[in-house]
Amino acid sequence: MKRMLSHYAAIAIALLHLAFILFVIFGGFLVLRWPRMMWVHLPAAVWGVLIEWFSWYCPLTKWENYFLQQAGRAGYSGGFVAHYIMPVIYPAGLTRGHEIAIGVFVLVLNAGIYMRVFR
C-alpha cells in the first residue's frame, strides 16, 4: 500500500512539475488577460530562468525521486506519465548550452509579453 501511495505521489509531483514549467513558459499570456497574475507569474518566471542558467536543482525533482524510490522504482520508466511527461521535463541529450538557450527563450518571450502589459 505504501509503495502504491508513493508511486501516486511521484506522479502527482511530476504533473505539478510539468504544470509549473508550462506556467513559467506561457504564464505571461495569462498576465495579458489578468494583469494581477503578474505577481504570481513573475517570480515563477524568474525562478525558471535562474534554474536553467545556473543549473540549480529544482526541489520538485528531489521529491519526485524520493517518492519513486519509496515506491521501489529506480527511475522514470513505464506508464503514460513516464513515457510522455517525463521526457518533456527531462529530455535526453540536454546540454548546458540548451539549458541556457531555454532560459533565454523564456526570458525573451516573457519580456515581450510584459512590455505589452506595461504599455
C-alpha positions as a Markdown table, in Angstrom:
| # | Residue | x | y | z |
|---|---|---|---|---|
| 1 | Met | 0.0 | 0.0 | 0.0 |
| 2 | Lys | 2.8 | 2.4 | 0.9 |
| 3 | Arg | 4.5 | 1.7 | -2.4 |
| 4 | Met | 1.4 | 2.4 | -4.4 |
| 5 | Leu | 0.8 | 5.7 | -2.5 |
| 6 | Ser | 4.4 | 6.7 | -3.1 |
| 7 | His | 4.0 | 5.9 | -6.8 |
| 8 | Tyr | 0.9 | 8.1 | -7.0 |
| 9 | Ala | 2.7 | 10.9 | -5.0 |
| 10 | Ala | 5.6 | 10.8 | -7.6 |
| 11 | Ile | 3.1 | 11.0 | -10.4 |
| 12 | Ala | 1.3 | 13.9 | -8.8 |
| 13 | Ile | 4.5 | 15.8 | -8.2 |
| 14 | Ala | 5.6 | 15.2 | -11.8 |
| 15 | Leu | 2.3 | 16.6 | -13.1 |
| 16 | Leu | 2.7 | 19.6 | -10.8 |
| 17 | His | 6.3 | 20.0 | -12.1 |
| 18 | Leu | 5.1 | 19.9 | -15.7 |
| 19 | Ala | 2.3 | 22.4 | -14.9 |
| 20 | Phe | 4.8 | 24.8 | -13.2 |
| 21 | Ile | 7.1 | 24.6 | -16.2 |
| 22 | Leu | 4.3 | 25.4 | -18.6 |
| 23 | Phe | 3.2 | 28.2 | -16.3 |
| 24 | Val | 6.8 | 29.6 | -16.4 |
| 25 | Ile | 7.0 | 29.5 | -20.1 |
| 26 | Phe | 3.4 | 30.5 | -21.1 |
| 27 | Gly | 2.0 | 32.2 | -18.0 |
| 28 | Gly | 2.8 | 35.6 | -19.4 |
| 29 | Phe | -0.2 | 35.1 | -21.7 |
| 30 | Leu | -2.4 | 34.9 | -18.6 |
| 31 | Val | -1.0 | 38.2 | -17.5 |
| 32 | Leu | -2.2 | 39.8 | -20.7 |
| 33 | Arg | -5.7 | 38.7 | -19.7 |
| 34 | Trp | -5.4 | 39.2 | -15.9 |
| 35 | Pro | -2.7 | 41.7 | -15.1 |
| 36 | Arg | -2.7 | 40.9 | -11.4 |
| 37 | Met | -1.5 | 37.4 | -12.3 |
| 38 | Met | 1.9 | 39.1 | -12.8 |
| 39 | Trp | 2.5 | 38.9 | -9.0 |
| 40 | Val | 2.4 | 35.1 | -9.3 |
| 41 | His | 3.9 | 34.6 | -12.7 |
| 42 | Leu | 6.9 | 37.0 | -12.5 |
| 43 | Pro | 8.6 | 35.2 | -9.5 |
| 44 | Ala | 7.9 | 31.9 | -11.2 |
| 45 | Ala | 9.4 | 33.0 | -14.4 |
| 46 | Val | 12.5 | 34.4 | -12.7 |
| 47 | Trp | 12.9 | 31.1 | -10.8 |
| 48 | Gly | 12.6 | 29.2 | -14.1 |
| 49 | Val | 15.2 | 31.2 | -15.8 |
| 50 | Leu | 17.6 | 31.0 | -12.8 |
| 51 | Ile | 17.2 | 27.2 | -12.6 |
| 52 | Glu | 18.2 | 26.9 | -16.3 |
| 53 | Trp | 21.0 | 29.4 | -16.3 |
| 54 | Phe | 22.7 | 28.3 | -13.1 |
| 55 | Ser | 21.9 | 24.5 | -13.2 |
| 56 | Trp | 20.2 | 24.7 | -9.9 |
| 57 | Tyr | 18.4 | 21.5 | -8.6 |
| 58 | Cys | 14.7 | 22.0 | -8.5 |
| 59 | Pro | 13.1 | 20.8 | -5.2 |
| 60 | Leu | 10.3 | 19.2 | -7.1 |
| 61 | Thr | 12.8 | 16.8 | -8.7 |
| 62 | Lys | 14.1 | 15.9 | -5.3 |
| 63 | Trp | 10.6 | 14.9 | -4.2 |
| 64 | Glu | 9.8 | 13.1 | -7.4 |
| 65 | Asn | 12.9 | 10.9 | -7.0 |
| 66 | Tyr | 12.2 | 10.4 | -3.3 |
| 67 | Phe | 8.7 | 9.1 | -3.9 |
| 68 | Leu | 9.9 | 6.9 | -6.8 |
| 69 | Gln | 12.5 | 5.3 | -4.6 |
| 70 | Gln | 9.9 | 4.8 | -1.9 |
| 71 | Ala | 7.7 | 3.1 | -4.5 |
| 72 | Gly | 10.6 | 0.8 | -5.3 |
| 73 | Arg | 11.4 | 2.3 | -8.7 |
| 74 | Ala | 14.8 | 3.4 | -9.9 |
| 75 | Gly | 13.7 | 6.0 | -12.5 |
| 76 | Tyr | 11.1 | 7.2 | -14.8 |
| 77 | Ser | 10.1 | 4.1 | -16.8 |
| 78 | Gly | 6.8 | 2.6 | -17.7 |
| 79 | Gly | 3.3 | 4.0 | -18.0 |
| 80 | Phe | 1.9 | 7.1 | -19.6 |
| 81 | Val | 3.4 | 9.6 | -17.3 |
| 82 | Ala | 6.9 | 8.2 | -17.5 |
| 83 | His | 6.6 | 7.8 | -21.3 |
| 84 | Tyr | 5.1 | 11.2 | -22.3 |
| 85 | Ile | 5.5 | 13.7 | -19.5 |
| 86 | Met | 9.0 | 12.9 | -18.0 |
| 87 | Pro | 10.8 | 13.3 | -21.4 |
| 88 | Val | 9.3 | 16.8 | -21.7 |
| 89 | Ile | 10.6 | 17.7 | -18.2 |
| 90 | Tyr | 13.9 | 15.8 | -18.7 |
| 91 | Pro | 14.7 | 15.5 | -22.4 |
| 92 | Ala | 17.6 | 13.2 | -23.4 |
| 93 | Gly | 20.7 | 15.0 | -24.7 |
| 94 | Leu | 20.0 | 18.2 | -22.8 |
| 95 | Thr | 23.3 | 20.1 | -22.8 |
| 96 | Arg | 24.4 | 23.2 | -20.8 |
| 97 | Gly | 24.0 | 25.2 | -23.9 |
| 98 | His | 20.4 | 24.0 | -24.3 |
| 99 | Glu | 19.7 | 25.0 | -20.7 |
| 100 | Ile | 21.0 | 28.5 | -21.3 |
| 101 | Ala | 19.0 | 28.8 | -24.6 |
| 102 | Ile | 15.9 | 27.7 | -22.8 |
| 103 | Gly | 16.4 | 30.3 | -20.2 |
| 104 | Val | 17.0 | 33.0 | -22.9 |
| 105 | Phe | 13.8 | 31.8 | -24.7 |
| 106 | Val | 11.7 | 32.1 | -21.5 |
| 107 | Leu | 13.2 | 35.5 | -20.7 |
| 108 | Val | 12.7 | 37.0 | -24.2 |
| 109 | Leu | 9.1 | 35.6 | -24.5 |
| 110 | Asn | 8.0 | 36.9 | -21.2 |
| 111 | Ala | 9.9 | 40.2 | -21.5 |
| 112 | Gly | 7.9 | 40.8 | -24.7 |
| 113 | Ile | 4.7 | 40.0 | -23.1 |
| 114 | Tyr | 5.4 | 42.2 | -20.0 |
| 115 | Met | 6.4 | 45.1 | -22.3 |
| 116 | Arg | 3.0 | 44.8 | -23.8 |
| 117 | Val | 1.3 | 44.6 | -20.4 |
| 118 | Phe | 3.0 | 47.8 | -19.2 |
| 119 | Arg | 2.1 | 49.8 | -22.3 |
